[in-house]
Amino acid sequence: MTVIKQQLQSFLEKHRIQPDTAYAGIVWFDHEDIKAKENEPFRIFSQSRYSIRDFGMDPVSQDKLEDAFKLCERTPSACNRQSARLHVFTDRDKINQLCKMQMGCKGFYKSFQGLILVCADMTCYSFHEPNQYFVDGGLYSMNLMYALHANDIANIPLTMGHKTKHLKAIKKAMSIPANEMPILLIGYGSYKDKWKVAASKRKSWKSYVSWNS
Ligand SMILES: Cc1cc2nc3c(=O)[nH]c(=O)nc-3n(C[C@H](O)[C@H](O)[C@H](O)COP(=O)(O)O)c2cc1C
């Protein structure tokens, strides 16, 4: 890490780059503070969700997981087709295997307590709606991340945007039925007392909203 820091520092100096720390870096969080926000109105609750890459040791209760799934029954879907299918993995070997195949959580997957693979049942759609299950699955996934957070379950979305061949291999390894399309993997665990997250600065809505009269 020291070598990387030195190389970065000399690169910045060489190219006279002054990093804007308001746009990058890490932010420290406190479980008590986050917990207090989990039951606040949406405007406070929604701003307190972050992708977590550093999990605690307390076991996640099955009741809380089930409550999150219950809340997600209300997720809207095209023509109310309700195509979401969830595959929950809690076996350590399965978690490790799936995370290695996912490839985007190398540095932190060992502290996951479980994985939720959000899939869509493609048979809910006809041939002229090739992308609809990604829309419905995306809505479901966002709702699930909020529902987990509302139940004090730390989580992180992990891409399932892989080549068809690799997705097939993942489905085979995890025994996912052929009619299902993986939409998003969610790693979950408990919150630590204190932890750090990537700042992930956002664009202002003013930079992408067009008002049309
Ligand atoms: C569809 C999707 C896929 C993602 N895949 C990964 C991933 O593979 N690895 C990772 O570390 N983060 C992943 N993320 C997390 C994003 O980096 C994170 O959501 C983004 O930086 C915003 O930060 P926040 O979630 O803390 O607000 C993914 C997020 C989304 C929505």
The ligand as a Gaussian input file, in Angstrom:
#p B3LYP/6-31G(d) Opt

LIG

0 1
 C      -25.772000      -2.475000     -10.496000
 C      -24.647000      -2.184000      -9.522000
 C      -23.530000      -2.989000      -9.530000
 C      -22.487000      -2.772000      -8.617000
 N      -21.418000      -3.631000      -8.600000
 C      -20.435000      -3.439000      -7.694000
 C      -19.344000      -4.357000      -7.624000
 O      -19.271000      -5.334000      -8.361000
 N      -18.394000      -4.127000      -6.688000
 C      -18.441000      -3.042000      -5.816000
 O      -17.538000      -2.902000      -4.992000
 N      -19.483000      -2.177000      -5.862000
 C      -20.469000      -2.345000      -6.760000
 N      -21.549000      -1.494000      -6.795000
 C      -21.634000      -0.413000      -5.797000
 C      -21.377000       0.960000      -6.416000
 O      -19.998000       1.156000      -6.557000
 C      -22.016000       2.017000      -5.490000
 O      -23.408000       1.792000      -5.435000
 C      -21.775000       3.433000      -5.996000
 O      -20.413000       3.764000      -5.948000
 C      -22.532000       4.443000      -5.115000
 O      -22.155000       4.309000      -3.760000
 P      -23.197000       4.010000      -2.598000
 O      -23.934000       2.733000      -2.945000
 O      -22.361000       3.876000      -1.349000
 O      -24.140000       5.165000      -2.501000
 C      -22.570000      -1.681000      -7.704000
 C      -23.718000      -0.871000      -7.720000
 C      -24.736000      -1.121000      -8.595000
 C      -25.966000      -0.243000      -8.564000

